[in-house]
């Protein structure tokens, strides 16, 4: 069992949990993920590691309550425990080559939680890190303090202009590039459409770009093939070949279509879960 050491509400639908998992904390690196199961009747879900503390032996996850399992996870309290917490899985982001260089790290919405450990590692390597974090409005902003500490410069954008720059992360990135910032690498993590647009922009400037793919995933070891993505015309599996891929090579349109495949089933599952809660309430 994996005890919840700390729980924090970051915004109305996003929660942070620090989990006691010393073996994973000892090995995990930015870019990797875990697969958890709440109890013996629960489904397995992948979540990218948002932070870790090797000394305390803890791993931090940040999740949005969007489906049955994440909503159930959100009801757990400090002191409760998860049945399964497996990892680290996936390939760690290779960041050492960018020590002392200039990198833009971009997070869209909840993707900022995944972008944060990348920025933190780069910052510790002495890179000049420009963080760009985009949200729909000021009420949804998360990890602003942490990202500021992990970057040389932090830029917040909101769709409605309620905080920071009004507009999208691509607007800020384009402005920074046009102002003369020569980035050695851009890392973009967030909604597929955001990563697609960032990659389209950086391709015009010839800037290497990494994106983190989070497709449908079941076993996390490359056995099921559910997390396949097309990269450079070849089939790759996000759980073992990724989750990081060259953004200029990813077939985003295919990934977006696959993401929508089980919308009907997801809705039915949520409705059944809500009904059970109502009956038990």
ChimeraX commands (.cxc) that place a marker at each C-alpha (Angstrom):
marker #1 position 0.00,0.00,0.00 radius 0.5
marker #1 position 1.18,3.53,-0.84 radius 0.5
marker #1 position 0.21,6.14,1.74 radius 0.5
marker #1 position -0.92,9.66,0.79 radius 0.5
marker #1 position 1.43,11.91,2.78 radius 0.5
marker #1 position 0.08,15.24,1.58 radius 0.5
marker #1 position -2.96,16.42,-0.34 radius 0.5
marker #1 position -3.50,19.91,-1.71 radius 0.5
marker #1 position -6.31,21.43,-3.76 radius 0.5
marker #1 position -4.73,23.53,-6.53 radius 0.5
marker #1 position -7.99,24.67,-8.12 radius 0.5
marker #1 position -11.59,23.40,-8.07 radius 0.5
marker #1 position -10.84,20.39,-10.29 radius 0.5
marker #1 position -7.09,19.84,-9.86 radius 0.5
marker #1 position -5.50,18.16,-6.84 radius 0.5
marker #1 position -1.93,17.39,-5.76 radius 0.5
marker #1 position -0.95,14.28,-3.82 radius 0.5
marker #1 position 2.43,13.38,-2.38 radius 0.5
marker #1 position 2.70,9.60,-2.20 radius 0.5
marker #1 position 5.06,7.52,-0.07 radius 0.5
marker #1 position 6.91,5.44,-2.67 radius 0.5
marker #1 position 10.64,5.26,-1.76 radius 0.5
marker #1 position 11.73,2.81,-4.46 radius 0.5
marker #1 position 10.19,4.91,-7.22 radius 0.5
marker #1 position 11.48,8.16,-5.71 radius 0.5
marker #1 position 14.99,6.72,-5.75 radius 0.5
marker #1 position 14.97,6.16,-9.54 radius 0.5
marker #1 position 12.44,8.49,-11.18 radius 0.5
marker #1 position 13.51,11.33,-13.47 radius 0.5
marker #1 position 11.60,14.16,-15.21 radius 0.5
marker #1 position 9.43,12.92,-18.06 radius 0.5
marker #1 position 8.63,9.54,-16.52 radius 0.5
marker #1 position 5.25,8.39,-15.27 radius 0.5
marker #1 position 3.57,5.95,-12.90 radius 0.5
marker #1 position 0.48,3.79,-13.19 radius 0.5
marker #1 position -1.77,3.62,-10.15 radius 0.5
marker #1 position -4.78,1.64,-9.03 radius 0.5
marker #1 position -6.88,2.89,-6.13 radius 0.5
marker #1 position -8.21,-0.50,-5.02 radius 0.5
marker #1 position -8.63,-4.05,-6.28 radius 0.5
marker #1 position -11.75,-3.12,-8.26 radius 0.5
marker #1 position -10.20,-0.02,-9.80 radius 0.5
marker #1 position -8.83,0.62,-13.27 radius 0.5
marker #1 position -5.18,1.35,-13.98 radius 0.5
marker #1 position -4.44,4.96,-14.94 radius 0.5
marker #1 position -1.14,6.58,-15.94 radius 0.5
marker #1 position -0.05,9.89,-14.41 radius 0.5
marker #1 position 3.16,11.74,-15.15 radius 0.5
marker #1 position 5.31,12.43,-12.10 radius 0.5
marker #1 position 5.09,16.12,-11.17 radius 0.5
marker #1 position 7.88,16.06,-8.58 radius 0.5
marker #1 position 9.84,13.73,-6.33 radius 0.5
marker #1 position 11.89,13.84,-3.16 radius 0.5
marker #1 position 14.58,11.19,-2.91 radius 0.5
marker #1 position 15.37,11.99,0.74 radius 0.5
marker #1 position 11.75,11.72,1.90 radius 0.5
marker #1 position 11.02,8.83,-0.45 radius 0.5
marker #1 position 7.95,10.51,-1.95 radius 0.5
marker #1 position 6.53,11.03,-5.43 radius 0.5
marker #1 position 4.13,13.86,-6.26 radius 0.5
marker #1 position 1.27,13.51,-8.73 radius 0.5
marker #1 position -1.11,16.20,-9.94 radius 0.5
marker #1 position -4.39,15.23,-11.57 radius 0.5
marker #1 position -7.59,16.73,-12.87 radius 0.5
marker #1 position -10.91,15.19,-11.90 radius 0.5
marker #1 position -12.29,14.39,-15.33 radius 0.5
marker #1 position -13.32,10.72,-15.18 radius 0.5
marker #1 position -14.56,8.09,-12.77 radius 0.5
marker #1 position -11.15,7.11,-11.40 radius 0.5
marker #1 position -9.70,10.60,-11.01 radius 0.5
marker #1 position -12.89,11.75,-9.29 radius 0.5
marker #1 position -12.67,8.81,-6.90 radius 0.5
marker #1 position -8.98,9.52,-6.35 radius 0.5
marker #1 position -9.87,13.09,-5.46 radius 0.5
marker #1 position -12.05,11.91,-2.55 radius 0.5
marker #1 position -9.12,10.24,-0.77 radius 0.5
marker #1 position -7.55,12.01,2.19 radius 0.5
marker #1 position -4.11,12.29,3.77 radius 0.5
marker #1 position -3.41,8.99,5.51 radius 0.5
marker #1 position -5.38,6.95,2.98 radius 0.5
marker #1 position -3.43,4.60,0.72 radius 0.5
marker #1 position -3.39,3.42,-2.89 radius 0.5
marker #1 position -3.27,-0.29,-3.66 radius 0.5
marker #1 position -0.88,-0.05,-6.64 radius 0.5
marker #1 position 1.65,2.61,-7.59 radius 0.5
marker #1 position 3.99,1.30,-10.29 radius 0.5
marker #1 position 7.00,3.01,-11.84 radius 0.5
marker #1 position 9.01,4.75,-12.92 radius 0.5
marker #1 position 7.78,3.99,-16.43 radius 0.5
marker #1 position 8.69,5.51,-19.78 radius 0.5
marker #1 position 11.95,7.06,-20.87 radius 0.5
marker #1 position 13.30,9.99,-18.89 radius 0.5
marker #1 position 13.75,13.26,-20.76 radius 0.5
marker #1 position 17.39,13.65,-21.80 radius 0.5
marker #1 position 18.24,17.11,-20.51 radius 0.5
marker #1 position 21.94,16.98,-19.60 radius 0.5
marker #1 position 22.99,18.12,-23.10 radius 0.5
marker #1 position 21.22,21.44,-22.47 radius 0.5
marker #1 position 23.19,22.43,-19.38 radius 0.5
marker #1 position 24.10,26.10,-19.73 radius 0.5
marker #1 position 21.96,26.55,-22.85 radius 0.5
marker #1 position 18.70,28.41,-23.48 radius 0.5
marker #1 position 15.46,26.45,-23.34 radius 0.5
marker #1 position 11.78,27.40,-23.49 radius 0.5
marker #1 position 9.52,25.14,-21.42 radius 0.5
marker #1 position 5.83,25.49,-22.24 radius 0.5
marker #1 position 2.92,24.10,-20.25 radius 0.5
marker #1 position -0.71,24.28,-21.22 radius 0.5
marker #1 position -3.24,23.93,-18.39 radius 0.5
marker #1 position -2.58,20.75,-16.43 radius 0.5
marker #1 position 0.44,20.20,-18.68 radius 0.5
marker #1 position 2.21,22.80,-16.54 radius 0.5
marker #1 position 2.44,20.15,-13.81 radius 0.5
marker #1 position 4.42,17.95,-16.20 radius 0.5
marker #1 position 6.48,20.83,-17.58 radius 0.5
marker #1 position 7.50,21.92,-14.09 radius 0.5
marker #1 position 9.93,19.04,-13.32 radius 0.5
marker #1 position 11.53,19.54,-16.74 radius 0.5
marker #1 position 12.11,23.22,-16.00 radius 0.5
marker #1 position 13.34,22.43,-12.49 radius 0.5
marker #1 position 15.93,19.93,-13.79 radius 0.5
marker #1 position 17.12,22.28,-16.54 radius 0.5
marker #1 position 17.40,25.14,-14.07 radius 0.5
marker #1 position 19.53,22.95,-11.77 radius 0.5
marker #1 position 21.79,22.20,-14.75 radius 0.5
marker #1 position 22.44,25.91,-15.23 radius 0.5
marker #1 position 20.29,26.37,-18.32 radius 0.5
marker #1 position 18.56,29.67,-19.02 radius 0.5
marker #1 position 14.94,28.59,-18.74 radius 0.5
marker #1 position 12.02,30.60,-20.07 radius 0.5
marker #1 position 8.76,29.10,-18.78 radius 0.5
marker #1 position 5.50,29.88,-20.56 radius 0.5
marker #1 position 2.36,28.59,-18.83 radius 0.5
marker #1 position -1.06,28.99,-20.37 radius 0.5
marker #1 position -4.47,28.69,-18.72 radius 0.5
marker #1 position -8.07,29.51,-19.65 radius 0.5
marker #1 position -8.43,31.99,-16.77 radius 0.5
marker #1 position -6.77,33.10,-13.53 radius 0.5
marker #1 position -8.77,30.68,-11.38 radius 0.5
marker #1 position -7.15,27.70,-13.11 radius 0.5
marker #1 position -3.53,28.78,-12.64 radius 0.5
marker #1 position -1.40,26.21,-10.80 radius 0.5
marker #1 position 2.22,26.04,-9.60 radius 0.5
marker #1 position 2.98,29.68,-10.39 radius 0.5
marker #1 position 5.39,30.05,-7.45 radius 0.5
marker #1 position 7.12,26.75,-8.19 radius 0.5
marker #1 position 7.56,27.53,-11.89 radius 0.5
marker #1 position 8.93,30.97,-11.08 radius 0.5
marker #1 position 11.57,29.38,-8.84 radius 0.5
marker #1 position 12.46,26.84,-11.56 radius 0.5
marker #1 position 12.94,29.36,-14.36 radius 0.5
marker #1 position 14.95,32.41,-15.34 radius 0.5
marker #1 position 11.80,34.09,-16.63 radius 0.5
marker #1 position 8.16,33.07,-16.25 radius 0.5
marker #1 position 5.35,34.18,-18.55 radius 0.5
marker #1 position 1.71,33.44,-17.66 radius 0.5
marker #1 position -0.98,33.61,-20.34 radius 0.5
marker #1 position -4.75,33.39,-19.98 radius 0.5
marker #1 position -7.27,33.05,-22.77 radius 0.5
marker #1 position -9.45,35.80,-21.28 radius 0.5
marker #1 position -6.66,38.10,-20.07 radius 0.5
marker #1 position -7.67,37.77,-16.41 radius 0.5
marker #1 position -4.02,37.22,-15.46 radius 0.5
marker #1 position -0.72,37.77,-17.25 radius 0.5
marker #1 position -0.74,38.08,-21.03 radius 0.5
marker #1 position -4.04,37.74,-22.86 radius 0.5
marker #1 position -3.72,35.10,-25.56 radius 0.5
marker #1 position -2.02,31.77,-26.14 radius 0.5
marker #1 position 1.39,30.37,-25.30 radius 0.5
marker #1 position 2.31,30.48,-28.98 radius 0.5
marker #1 position 1.80,34.26,-28.99 radius 0.5
marker #1 position 4.40,34.68,-26.25 radius 0.5
marker #1 position 6.79,32.15,-27.78 radius 0.5
marker #1 position 6.68,33.88,-31.17 radius 0.5
marker #1 position 7.30,37.26,-29.56 radius 0.5
marker #1 position 10.27,35.95,-27.60 radius 0.5
marker #1 position 11.80,34.36,-30.70 radius 0.5
marker #1 position 11.24,37.51,-32.77 radius 0.5
marker #1 position 12.90,39.54,-30.00 radius 0.5
marker #1 position 16.09,37.58,-30.65 radius 0.5
marker #1 position 15.95,34.72,-28.17 radius 0.5
marker #1 position 17.78,31.80,-29.78 radius 0.5
marker #1 position 16.45,28.69,-28.11 radius 0.5
marker #1 position 18.43,25.46,-28.27 radius 0.5
marker #1 position 15.30,23.50,-27.35 radius 0.5
marker #1 position 11.58,23.99,-26.82 radius 0.5
marker #1 position 9.62,21.59,-24.62 radius 0.5
marker #1 position 5.83,21.72,-24.99 radius 0.5
marker #1 position 3.45,19.78,-22.75 radius 0.5
marker #1 position -0.32,20.08,-22.63 radius 0.5
marker #1 position -3.39,19.61,-24.83 radius 0.5
marker #1 position -2.67,18.00,-28.20 radius 0.5
marker #1 position -3.83,21.05,-30.15 radius 0.5
marker #1 position -1.48,23.28,-28.13 radius 0.5
marker #1 position 1.50,21.00,-28.72 radius 0.5
marker #1 position 0.60,20.84,-32.40 radius 0.5
marker #1 position 0.56,24.62,-32.75 radius 0.5
marker #1 position 3.81,25.08,-30.82 radius 0.5
marker #1 position 5.49,22.46,-33.01 radius 0.5
marker #1 position 4.16,24.12,-36.15 radius 0.5
marker #1 position 5.61,27.45,-35.00 radius 0.5
marker #1 position 9.03,26.11,-33.98 radius 0.5
marker #1 position 9.34,24.16,-37.22 radius 0.5
marker #1 position 9.21,27.48,-39.09 radius 0.5
marker #1 position 12.21,28.66,-37.05 radius 0.5
marker #1 position 14.06,25.35,-37.12 radius 0.5
marker #1 position 14.05,24.93,-33.31 radius 0.5
marker #1 position 14.21,21.39,-31.93 radius 0.5
marker #1 position 10.99,20.63,-30.06 radius 0.5
marker #1 position 10.00,17.88,-27.66 radius 0.5
marker #1 position 6.39,17.08,-26.82 radius 0.5
marker #1 position 4.99,14.70,-24.21 radius 0.5
marker #1 position 2.34,12.34,-25.56 radius 0.5
marker #1 position -0.37,10.92,-23.31 radius 0.5
marker #1 position -2.54,8.63,-25.45 radius 0.5
marker #1 position -4.82,5.83,-24.27 radius 0.5
marker #1 position -2.69,3.50,-22.15 radius 0.5
marker #1 position -3.40,0.18,-20.46 radius 0.5
marker #1 position -0.40,-1.84,-19.29 radius 0.5
marker #1 position 2.43,0.70,-19.63 radius 0.5
marker #1 position 5.00,-1.87,-20.79 radius 0.5
marker #1 position 4.48,-1.93,-24.56 radius 0.5
marker #1 position 2.48,-5.16,-24.54 radius 0.5
marker #1 position -1.03,-3.94,-25.36 radius 0.5
marker #1 position -0.28,-1.43,-28.12 radius 0.5
marker #1 position -2.99,0.91,-26.91 radius 0.5
marker #1 position -0.69,3.91,-26.60 radius 0.5
marker #1 position 0.55,3.86,-30.18 radius 0.5
marker #1 position 1.38,7.13,-31.88 radius 0.5
marker #1 position 2.73,7.80,-35.36 radius 0.5
marker #1 position 6.07,9.59,-35.33 radius 0.5
marker #1 position 7.97,10.20,-38.54 radius 0.5
marker #1 position 5.64,7.81,-40.34 radius 0.5
marker #1 position 6.44,4.96,-37.94 radius 0.5
marker #1 position 4.40,3.44,-35.12 radius 0.5
marker #1 position 5.78,4.18,-31.67 radius 0.5
marker #1 position 4.48,3.33,-28.21 radius 0.5
marker #1 position 4.32,6.21,-25.74 radius 0.5
marker #1 position 4.85,3.96,-22.72 radius 0.5
marker #1 position 8.24,2.61,-23.78 radius 0.5
marker #1 position 9.44,4.76,-26.69 radius 0.5
marker #1 position 8.24,7.97,-25.05 radius 0.5
marker #1 position 6.40,9.78,-23.69 radius 0.5
marker #1 position 8.72,12.40,-25.26 radius 0.5
marker #1 position 8.84,12.64,-29.05 radius 0.5
marker #1 position 10.06,15.06,-31.71 radius 0.5
marker #1 position 7.14,17.46,-32.09 radius 0.5
marker #1 position 7.94,18.02,-35.75 radius 0.5
marker #1 position 7.48,14.30,-36.45 radius 0.5
marker #1 position 4.28,13.54,-34.50 radius 0.5
marker #1 position 1.03,12.95,-36.40 radius 0.5
marker #1 position -1.11,15.14,-34.15 radius 0.5
marker #1 position -4.27,14.83,-36.24 radius 0.5
marker #1 position -4.26,11.04,-35.79 radius 0.5
marker #1 position -3.56,11.42,-32.05 radius 0.5
marker #1 position -6.47,13.83,-31.67 radius 0.5
marker #1 position -8.83,11.40,-33.47 radius 0.5
marker #1 position -7.74,8.51,-31.25 radius 0.5
marker #1 position -8.21,10.61,-28.12 radius 0.5
marker #1 position -11.90,11.01,-28.97 radius 0.5
marker #1 position -12.56,7.29,-29.59 radius 0.5
marker #1 position -14.01,6.45,-26.18 radius 0.5
marker #1 position -15.85,9.65,-25.32 radius 0.5
marker #1 position -19.23,7.89,-25.24 radius 0.5
marker #1 position -17.97,5.11,-22.96 radius 0.5
marker #1 position -16.26,7.62,-20.67 radius 0.5
marker #1 position -19.49,9.58,-20.33 radius 0.5
marker #1 position -21.46,6.42,-19.46 radius 0.5
marker #1 position -18.87,5.43,-16.85 radius 0.5
marker #1 position -19.06,8.85,-15.21 radius 0.5
marker #1 position -22.87,8.75,-15.15 radius 0.5
marker #1 position -22.86,5.30,-13.50 radius 0.5
marker #1 position -20.31,6.49,-10.94 radius 0.5
marker #1 position -22.38,9.59,-10.16 radius 0.5
marker #1 position -25.48,7.41,-9.78 radius 0.5
marker #1 position -23.69,5.10,-7.29 radius 0.5
marker #1 position -22.53,8.10,-5.26 radius 0.5
marker #1 position -26.12,9.36,-5.17 radius 0.5
marker #1 position -27.42,6.01,-3.99 radius 0.5
marker #1 position -24.75,5.73,-1.30 radius 0.5
marker #1 position -24.98,9.37,-0.21 radius 0.5
marker link #1:1,2 radius 0.2
marker link #1:2,3 radius 0.2
marker link #1:3,4 radius 0.2
marker link #1:4,5 radius 0.2
marker link #1:5,6 radius 0.2
marker link #1:6,7 radius 0.2
marker link #1:7,8 radius 0.2
marker link #1:8,9 radius 0.2
marker link #1:9,10 radius 0.2
marker link #1:10,11 radius 0.2
marker link #1:11,12 radius 0.2
marker link #1:12,13 radius 0.2
marker link #1:13,14 radius 0.2
marker link #1:14,15 radius 0.2
marker link #1:15,16 radius 0.2
marker link #1:16,17 radius 0.2
marker link #1:17,18 radius 0.2
marker link #1:18,19 radius 0.2
marker link #1:19,20 radius 0.2
marker link #1:20,21 radius 0.2
marker link #1:21,22 radius 0.2
marker link #1:22,23 radius 0.2
marker link #1:23,24 radius 0.2
marker link #1:24,25 radius 0.2
marker link #1:25,26 radius 0.2
marker link #1:26,27 radius 0.2
marker link #1:27,28 radius 0.2
marker link #1:28,29 radius 0.2
marker link #1:29,30 radius 0.2
marker link #1:30,31 radius 0.2
marker link #1:31,32 radius 0.2
marker link #1:32,33 radius 0.2
marker link #1:33,34 radius 0.2
marker link #1:34,35 radius 0.2
marker link #1:35,36 radius 0.2
marker link #1:36,37 radius 0.2
marker link #1:37,38 radius 0.2
marker link #1:38,39 radius 0.2
marker link #1:39,40 radius 0.2
marker link #1:40,41 radius 0.2
marker link #1:41,42 radius 0.2
marker link #1:42,43 radius 0.2
marker link #1:43,44 radius 0.2
marker link #1:44,45 radius 0.2
marker link #1:45,46 radius 0.2
marker link #1:46,47 radius 0.2
marker link #1:47,48 radius 0.2
marker link #1:48,49 radius 0.2
marker link #1:49,50 radius 0.2
marker link #1:50,51 radius 0.2
marker link #1:51,52 radius 0.2
marker link #1:52,53 radius 0.2
marker link #1:53,54 radius 0.2
marker link #1:54,55 radius 0.2
marker link #1:55,56 radius 0.2
marker link #1:56,57 radius 0.2
marker link #1:57,58 radius 0.2
marker link #1:58,59 radius 0.2
marker link #1:59,60 radius 0.2
marker link #1:60,61 radius 0.2
marker link #1:61,62 radius 0.2
marker link #1:62,63 radius 0.2
marker link #1:63,64 radius 0.2
marker link #1:64,65 radius 0.2
marker link #1:65,66 radius 0.2
marker link #1:66,67 radius 0.2
marker link #1:67,68 radius 0.2
marker link #1:68,69 radius 0.2
marker link #1:69,70 radius 0.2
marker link #1:70,71 radius 0.2
marker link #1:71,72 radius 0.2
marker link #1:72,73 radius 0.2
marker link #1:73,74 radius 0.2
marker link #1:74,75 radius 0.2
marker link #1:75,76 radius 0.2
marker link #1:76,77 radius 0.2
marker link #1:77,78 radius 0.2
marker link #1:78,79 radius 0.2
marker link #1:79,80 radius 0.2
marker link #1:80,81 radius 0.2
marker link #1:81,82 radius 0.2
marker link #1:82,83 radius 0.2
marker link #1:83,84 radius 0.2
marker link #1:84,85 radius 0.2
marker link #1:85,86 radius 0.2
marker link #1:86,87 radius 0.2
marker link #1:87,88 radius 0.2
marker link #1:88,89 radius 0.2
marker link #1:89,90 radius 0.2
marker link #1:90,91 radius 0.2
marker link #1:91,92 radius 0.2
marker link #1:92,93 radius 0.2
marker link #1:93,94 radius 0.2
marker link #1:94,95 radius 0.2
marker link #1:95,96 radius 0.2
marker link #1:96,97 radius 0.2
marker link #1:97,98 radius 0.2
marker link #1:98,99 radius 0.2
marker link #1:99,100 radius 0.2
marker link #1:100,101 radius 0.2
marker link #1:101,102 radius 0.2
marker link #1:102,103 radius 0.2
marker link #1:103,104 radius 0.2
marker link #1:104,105 radius 0.2
marker link #1:105,106 radius 0.2
marker link #1:106,107 radius 0.2
marker link #1:107,108 radius 0.2
marker link #1:108,109 radius 0.2
marker link #1:109,110 radius 0.2
marker link #1:110,111 radius 0.2
marker link #1:111,112 radius 0.2
marker link #1:112,113 radius 0.2
marker link #1:113,114 radius 0.2
marker link #1:114,115 radius 0.2
marker link #1:115,116 radius 0.2
marker link #1:116,117 radius 0.2
marker link #1:117,118 radius 0.2
marker link #1:118,119 radius 0.2
marker link #1:119,120 radius 0.2
marker link #1:120,121 radius 0.2
marker link #1:121,122 radius 0.2
marker link #1:122,123 radius 0.2
marker link #1:123,124 radius 0.2
marker link #1:124,125 radius 0.2
marker link #1:125,126 radius 0.2
marker link #1:126,127 radius 0.2
marker link #1:127,128 radius 0.2
marker link #1:128,129 radius 0.2
marker link #1:129,130 radius 0.2
marker link #1:130,131 radius 0.2
marker link #1:131,132 radius 0.2
marker link #1:132,133 radius 0.2
marker link #1:133,134 radius 0.2
marker link #1:134,135 radius 0.2
marker link #1:135,136 radius 0.2
marker link #1:136,137 radius 0.2
marker link #1:137,138 radius 0.2
marker link #1:138,139 radius 0.2
marker link #1:139,140 radius 0.2
marker link #1:140,141 radius 0.2
marker link #1:141,142 radius 0.2
marker link #1:142,143 radius 0.2
marker link #1:143,144 radius 0.2
marker link #1:144,145 radius 0.2
marker link #1:145,146 radius 0.2
marker link #1:146,147 radius 0.2
marker link #1:147,148 radius 0.2
marker link #1:148,149 radius 0.2
marker link #1:149,150 radius 0.2
marker link #1:150,151 radius 0.2
marker link #1:151,152 radius 0.2
marker link #1:152,153 radius 0.2
marker link #1:153,154 radius 0.2
marker link #1:154,155 radius 0.2
marker link #1:155,156 radius 0.2
marker link #1:156,157 radius 0.2
marker link #1:157,158 radius 0.2
marker link #1:158,159 radius 0.2
marker link #1:159,160 radius 0.2
marker link #1:160,161 radius 0.2
marker link #1:161,162 radius 0.2
marker link #1:162,163 radius 0.2
marker link #1:163,164 radius 0.2
marker link #1:164,165 radius 0.2
marker link #1:165,166 radius 0.2
marker link #1:166,167 radius 0.2
marker link #1:167,168 radius 0.2
marker link #1:168,169 radius 0.2
marker link #1:169,170 radius 0.2
marker link #1:170,171 radius 0.2
marker link #1:171,172 radius 0.2
marker link #1:172,173 radius 0.2
marker link #1:173,174 radius 0.2
marker link #1:174,175 radius 0.2
marker link #1:175,176 radius 0.2
marker link #1:176,177 radius 0.2
marker link #1:177,178 radius 0.2
marker link #1:178,179 radius 0.2
marker link #1:179,180 radius 0.2
marker link #1:180,181 radius 0.2
marker link #1:181,182 radius 0.2
marker link #1:182,183 radius 0.2
marker link #1:183,184 radius 0.2
marker link #1:184,185 radius 0.2
marker link #1:185,186 radius 0.2
marker link #1:186,187 radius 0.2
marker link #1:187,188 radius 0.2
marker link #1:188,189 radius 0.2
marker link #1:189,190 radius 0.2
marker link #1:190,191 radius 0.2
marker link #1:191,192 radius 0.2
marker link #1:192,193 radius 0.2
marker link #1:193,194 radius 0.2
marker link #1:194,195 radius 0.2
marker link #1:195,196 radius 0.2
marker link #1:196,197 radius 0.2
marker link #1:197,198 radius 0.2
marker link #1:198,199 radius 0.2
marker link #1:199,200 radius 0.2
marker link #1:200,201 radius 0.2
marker link #1:201,202 radius 0.2
marker link #1:202,203 radius 0.2
marker link #1:203,204 radius 0.2
marker link #1:204,205 radius 0.2
marker link #1:205,206 radius 0.2
marker link #1:206,207 radius 0.2
marker link #1:207,208 radius 0.2
marker link #1:208,209 radius 0.2
marker link #1:209,210 radius 0.2
marker link #1:210,211 radius 0.2
marker link #1:211,212 radius 0.2
marker link #1:212,213 radius 0.2
marker link #1:213,214 radius 0.2
marker link #1:214,215 radius 0.2
marker link #1:215,216 radius 0.2
marker link #1:216,217 radius 0.2
marker link #1:217,218 radius 0.2
marker link #1:218,219 radius 0.2
marker link #1:219,220 radius 0.2
marker link #1:220,221 radius 0.2
marker link #1:221,222 radius 0.2
marker link #1:222,223 radius 0.2
marker link #1:223,224 radius 0.2
marker link #1:224,225 radius 0.2
marker link #1:225,226 radius 0.2
marker link #1:226,227 radius 0.2
marker link #1:227,228 radius 0.2
marker link #1:228,229 radius 0.2
marker link #1:229,230 radius 0.2
marker link #1:230,231 radius 0.2
marker link #1:231,232 radius 0.2
marker link #1:232,233 radius 0.2
marker link #1:233,234 radius 0.2
marker link #1:234,235 radius 0.2
marker link #1:235,236 radius 0.2
marker link #1:236,237 radius 0.2
marker link #1:237,238 radius 0.2
marker link #1:238,239 radius 0.2
marker link #1:239,240 radius 0.2
marker link #1:240,241 radius 0.2
marker link #1:241,242 radius 0.2
marker link #1:242,243 radius 0.2
marker link #1:243,244 radius 0.2
marker link #1:244,245 radius 0.2
marker link #1:245,246 radius 0.2
marker link #1:246,247 radius 0.2
marker link #1:247,248 radius 0.2
marker link #1:248,249 radius 0.2
marker link #1:249,250 radius 0.2
marker link #1:250,251 radius 0.2
marker link #1:251,252 radius 0.2
marker link #1:252,253 radius 0.2
marker link #1:253,254 radius 0.2
marker link #1:254,255 radius 0.2
marker link #1:255,256 radius 0.2
marker link #1:256,257 radius 0.2
marker link #1:257,258 radius 0.2
marker link #1:258,259 radius 0.2
marker link #1:259,260 radius 0.2
marker link #1:260,261 radius 0.2
marker link #1:261,262 radius 0.2
marker link #1:262,263 radius 0.2
marker link #1:263,264 radius 0.2
marker link #1:264,265 radius 0.2
marker link #1:265,266 radius 0.2
marker link #1:266,267 radius 0.2
marker link #1:267,268 radius 0.2
marker link #1:268,269 radius 0.2
marker link #1:269,270 radius 0.2
marker link #1:270,271 radius 0.2
marker link #1:271,272 radius 0.2
marker link #1:272,273 radius 0.2
marker link #1:273,274 radius 0.2
marker link #1:274,275 radius 0.2
marker link #1:275,276 radius 0.2
marker link #1:276,277 radius 0.2
marker link #1:277,278 radius 0.2
marker link #1:278,279 radius 0.2
marker link #1:279,280 radius 0.2
marker link #1:280,281 radius 0.2
view
